[in-house]
Amino acid sequence: MKYPIGIQSFESLIKDGYVYVEKTDLIYQLTTTGRYYLLSRPHRISKGRNFTTD
């Protein structure tokens, strides 16, 4: 099973046989149930982190 880490192109993702999980129905269910959800992200995926490529 190949995971699409770093793949930016949907065409490459499908053509090269990576795993793709369609979550549109799940998102619709979350937004139409009338409940509140906390969708957090891991600490290591911080927007404030700066990277250089020098």
C-alpha positions in Angstrom: 0.0 0.0 0.0 1.5 3.3 -1.1 0.6 6.5 0.8 0.7 9.8 -1.2 3.1 11.7 1.1 4.3 14.8 -0.8 2.2 14.1 -3.9 0.7 17.3 -5.1 -1.0 16.1 -8.3 -4.3 14.2 -8.2 -3.4 12.8 -11.6 -0.1 11.4 -10.3 -1.8 10.1 -7.2 -4.2 7.9 -9.2 -1.9 7.0 -12.1 1.0 5.8 -9.8 -1.3 3.7 -7.6 -1.3 5.6 -4.4 -4.0 5.2 -1.7 -6.8 7.7 -2.0 -9.7 8.0 0.5 -12.7 10.0 -0.6 -14.1 11.9 2.5 -16.7 14.1 0.8 -19.7 12.1 2.3 -18.1 12.2 5.8 -17.6 16.0 5.6 -21.3 16.4 4.5 -22.4 14.3 7.4 -20.4 16.4 9.9 -21.8 19.6 8.6 -25.4 18.6 8.5 -25.8 16.9 11.9 -26.3 20.1 13.8 -23.6 19.2 16.3 -20.2 20.9 17.0 -17.0 19.1 16.3 -13.4 19.9 17.3 -11.2 19.2 14.3 -7.6 19.6 15.6 -4.3 19.0 13.8 -1.1 17.5 15.2 1.3 19.9 16.8 4.0 19.0 14.3 1.9 20.5 11.5 2.3 24.1 12.7 1.5 27.0 10.4 4.2 29.1 12.2 7.0 26.9 11.3 9.5 28.3 8.7 11.5 26.1 6.4 14.5 27.1 4.2 15.8 25.2 1.2 19.3 26.6 1.1 
